[in-house]
Amino acid sequence: MGLLKNLLLAPVMVPAGGLKFVLAEIRDAADRELNDPQVIRREMLELQGRLEAGLITEDEYDSAETELLAHLNAITNERSW
């Protein structure tokens, strides 16, 4: 009965398995992007450039920089385990 069930459900299960794989790949790529120290450092440089160009205020810069540094420290601490 198991073989017959697998054959009958194959048209549904195979695409579902492929979808799980694709979703897992997307999740992993997003995780790498969000937790890459180089990406955060690049964001900090962009932030500094926006401050120097007068696109943001000093307070906005300080707030965003604090968030980015906290995120970078969290990543660094997590990786040191």
N, C-alpha and C positions, 0 to 999 in steps of 0.2 A: 504494500500500500504506500510506503514511503517513496518509492521510485515513481509511482504514478502521480502522487501528489506533487513531487518535485517537477515532473514534466509538465503538469498542468499549470503550475504556478510560475514556471520559468519566464514566460513573457512579462510577468509583473515583477518578479523578484530580481531578475538581471538588471533591468533599468534602475530599480531602487538601489541595488548595490552600487551601480555606477554613480548614481546621484549622491550616495553617502561618501563615495571616494572624492568626488568633486567638491562637496561641501567641506570635507576634512582638509583638502588642499587649500581651499579659500581661507579656512580658519587658520591654518598654519602660516600662510603667507601674511595674513593680517597680523598675527601674533609677532612674526619676525619684524614686520614693519613698525609696529607699535613699540616693540621692546629692543630696537636696535639703537645703541648709544650714538652711532654716527648720525642717524636720522634726527635725534634730539639735538645734537650739537649743531647740525645744519639749521634746524629750526631756531636755535638760539642766535646764530649768525644772521638769519633773516630778520629776526626780531630786532636785533641791534641795528640792522640796516634801515628798518622801518622807523626806528627812533631817530636815527641820524637824518633821515629824509623828512622828518617832521610829520609822519603819518600817524604816529601815536604819541601819547603824552608819557612823561616820566613815570607817572603812577601806573599807567597801563603796562608799560615796560616792566616795572618792578613786579607787578602782579603776575604777568606771564612768565617772567624769568624765574620767579619763585616756584611756580608750578612745574616748569621744565626741569629745574634743578632737583626738585623733590622726586620727579619721575626718574631722572637719571640716577639719583642716589638709590632709589628703590631697586632699579635694575641692577646696578652695581652690587648692592648688598645681596640680592637674590642670586646672582651669578657666583658670588664668592663662597656660597655654601657648598 
